Amino acid sequence: MYIPDFRSNERTFDILTQVAGRAGREGKQGNVIIQTYNPDSFVVECAKEQNYEKFYNQEIKLRSVLKYPPFCDIIKIEVSDFDENRVSGVINAVYENLLSTNENQMQVYAPMPSPISKIKDRYRWRIIIKCKLGNNIINKINLCINSIKVTNNTRISIDINPNSMS
């Protein structure tokens, strides 16, 4: 429930209701015990009640207010490299380029280390953008990325509505 991903409530609800659905088979009564630090959580309550509609209605309101899919698109730009200084330089250059586009349709968040900031000796930083995706936005992002010179070790990836925010 506490991972930095807008789908964490949905995933938690899904797992809890799936586990509860497996309790009790062939006419036998079953029990489900959920161990949590937050038993009053809206997600846990809805799962306990098996109330899909209540969960959906609350979750869709939350996503609307926070401008999460399906109300907008999320773009994750990630830079990784073996050299932490190079990652920092490239991600900041991407950020400055994005800001200089004066694109008021994009909400661009400042660069920050990815939640898992190093994998296989590669440092990872990311920028998150919220917007309604269209060709204009795609072209501007491509121009921003393509104008930056990188080494062979530097990787820049763009993920639209990523399955994971890590």
Sequence and secondary structure as in RCSB ss.txt:
>XXXX:A:sequence
MYIPDFRSNERTFDILTQVAGRAGREGKQGNVIIQTYNPDSFVVECAKEQNYEKFYNQEIKLRSVLKYPPFCDII
KIEVSDFDENRVSGVINAVYENLLSTNENQMQVYAPMPSPISKIKDRYRWRIIIKCKLGNNIINKINLCINSIKV
TNNTRISIDINPNSMS
>XXXX:A:secstr
  SS TTHHHHHHHHHHHHHHHSS TT         S TT HHHHHHHHT HHHHHHHHHHHHHHHT TTSSEEE
EEEEEES HHHHHHHHHHHHHHHHHTT TT EE   EEEEEEEETTEEEEEEEEEE   HHHHHHHHHHHHTS  
 TT EEEEEES S   
